[in-house]
């Protein structure tokens, strides 16, 4: 067997650090474990045109620690849509999911709902658990391809900076930041391939997440998941994607609107 190169050794060491940090992140006896929630809801005037939105992904959707649940980003955009539609939010996301889990367990139930819009939010667990970026990208590409084949409007969440997470030991912050950047670029490539909009995840909007002592209240009690204030920023990022998706849906929604008005 050929001797291991220095680059390979460094890569393995980095992976080992990340795995250790991920384990530490999930096993802090000094911090609480929070329960995942179901943001599914029916919102708006029943006489308005119907709009079904399905949510796929991880705890970025199931919003552990967010109270009230209407403060989570999924409900926020649901209420925005409910101003003009009778909205059915359907959640199939599961806390802790990676892209491989979404592909295996969530895509089929999501498609069975025959949604108008599918929103996908997955990457953080892959990044923190040392999943190869290439494998993540292949799985995400398959997820989006299958959704786009049957759903008119598909949106993707980018992955923001994981380095500032207060729950992460400082030794893992730099690696978490590098990994997050790599995964966000992978998401952008998939979005470009399938011509679907992706949320911005880096920049001034997200600077409040640099909150190591949670003085700004950006994190839930576990110091890992975003609080309602954090979800408000996610919601702002999703609003831009939503504008694109609604434009793409306008012919279908317009027909429903005319039908709804003619029946009144």
N, C-alpha and C positions, 0 to 999 in steps of 0.2 A: 504494500500500500504506500502510495506517495506521501511524503511528509506534508502535514497541514501548513498551508501558507499563513503568513502573518495576517493578511486580509481576512482569510476564513476564520482564523482564531478570534480576531476582533469582532467579526459578525456574530459568531457563536456567543462570545462574551456579552455582546449587546443584547442578544436575544435572551440570554439567561438573566440579565439585569431586568429586562422588561417583564419576564415571567414572574420574577421575584417581586417586582413592584405591583403587578396586577394582583398577586396573591395577597400582598400586604394591604392593598387598597380594599380588598373584600374582607379582610380579617382584622379589623381594628376594634379591639374590645372596649376602647374608650369612646367609640362612636356608635350610634344606633343603626340598625338595619331597618330600612323603610319598605313599606308594602307597595307593590305595584298596583296601579289603578286602571280602571277601564273608562276611557274618555268617550265611549260610544254614547250617542245622544240623538234625539229627534228635536229639531229646532225650527222655529219659524211658523208662518201662517200655513195651515194645511191647504188653503186654497191657492197658494203660490205654486209656481212650477216646481216639480220635484227635482232634487239633486242629491245623488248618493256619492259620498266620499269614503273611500276605504283607506285605512292607515296600516302600513306594514313597517316592522322594524323592531326597535328595542325600547329601553326604558326612557329614551328621549321622548317617546310617545306616551308610555304608561305613567310617567310623571310622579315617581315616588316623592312623597313629602309636600307636594303642591296642594295647598288649601286656601280657598276653595278650589275644586277641580276645574271650575270655569276659568281659572287663571292659567291653565296649561295652554300651550300654543295651539293645540288641535281644537280645543273648545273656542279659543279666541277667533280663529279663522272661521270656525263653524258659525259663530254668532255674526260675524261679518257677512257671510254668505246668506244667513237667515234673514237679512234685511230685504232680500229680493227673491228668496227661494224657500221651499220647504225642504230642509236639509236633513238627511239621514247620515250621521257619522257612524261608520262601522269600524271597530278596532279589531285587528287580528295580530297586533304587535305583542311581543312577549319580552319582559325585562331580561337582560343578559344575552339576547339573541345576537348571533353573528350573521354575516351574509349567507353562509352555508345553511344556517337554520331557517332564515327567511325563504331561501330557495326551496328547501325541502318541506317546510311545514306551513308556510304562510301564503305563498303565491296561489296555490290551488283554492284555498278558502276565499281568498280575496277575489279571484276571478269568478267564483261561484256566485258572488254577490252582484255581478254585472254592474260594476260602478261606473259612474260618469268620470270620476277623478280618482286616481290612485296616487298616494303620497308615500314615499319611501324614506325612512330615516334609519340608517344602519351604518356602522363603521367603527364606533368607539371601542366596542368590545374586541373587534378584530385587531385594532391598533394596540390596545393595551395587553392583549394576550399573545402577541408576537406572531399573529397570522401573517404569512408572506403577502406582501402587497399584490403580487401577481395573482395569487389565488383568490384574494378578495375581489380583485377587478374582474376576474373571470366569472365569479359567482354573481357579482352585481350586474355584469353585462347580460348574463342569462336571465336574471330577475327582470331587468328592464325590458329586455327583448320580448319575454313572454307577456309582460303587462301591455306593452305597446301594441302587440298583435291583436289585442282584444279590448283595450281601454282607450278612449279618445284623448284623454288628457292625463299625463303622468308627470309628476314632479319629484325631484330629488333634493334631499337635505345635504348640504356640505358638512364637513367635519371641521370644527373650530379647534383652537389651541387647547390641548389637554395639559400642557405644562403647568398652568396656574392652579390646577385642582388642589385645594387645600388638603385633601385626604392623601394625596401622593407625597411620599417622602421627597425631600428636595433633591436627593441623588437621582431620582427618576425623572425629574422635570424636563431636563434638556432632551433626553431620549423621547419622552412623550411628545414634546413639541415637534421634533423632527418627524416622528412617526405620523402625527396628525397631519402635518403638511403633505407628506407623501400620500396618505390616504385621500386627502381632499383633492389632490391632483388626479388621483385615480378616478374619483367620482366625477371630476370635470371631464375626463376623457370619455367615460361612459355616457355622460350627458351629451357630449358633442356627437358621439357615434350615433345616438338614437334621436338627436334633435329634441331633447327634453330640457326644460329649465331646471336650474340648480340654485339653491339658496347661496348667497354670500355667507361666509363663515369666519372671515378674518377682516380686520379693519377697525376703524374708530368705534363703530357701533358696539363692538364686543369688548372694548377696553374695560368696562366695569367688572368683567369676570376676573380681572387681576385683583383679587380680593382675598389675600391669604388668611386673614383672620375673620373673614365674613362680616366685616364691619358695614359693608354696603348691602348685606342681606341677599347676595346673588345666589347663594347655595342653600339647599335644604339642610336639615339637621345632621344628615350623614356626611356633610362637607364634600360630597361627590356629585350628587345630582343637582340640577338647577332648581332654584326656588321659583315661586310665581313671578318675581321680578326678573329672573333670568329668562323664564319662558316668554315674558313680554317682549324681550329682544328677539327671541326666536320667532315670535309671531310677526314682528316687523319684517324680518328677513323673508318669511314665507309670503307676506303680502305681495311682494314683487313677483314671486313665482305664480301666485294665484292670479294676478292680473293677466299674465301670459296664458294660463290655462283657461281662464274664462273667455278670453278672445278666441281661443281655438274651439271652445265649446259653443260659441254664440249661435251658429246655425241651428244646432240641436236644441239649445235652450230657448232660442227665439221661437222655434216651432211649438215648443211646449207652452211658452207664454201665450202665444196666440190662441192655442187650444184652450188654455185655462181661462182666458178672458172671454172667449166665445161661449163658454159653458156657464158663466156667471149670470 
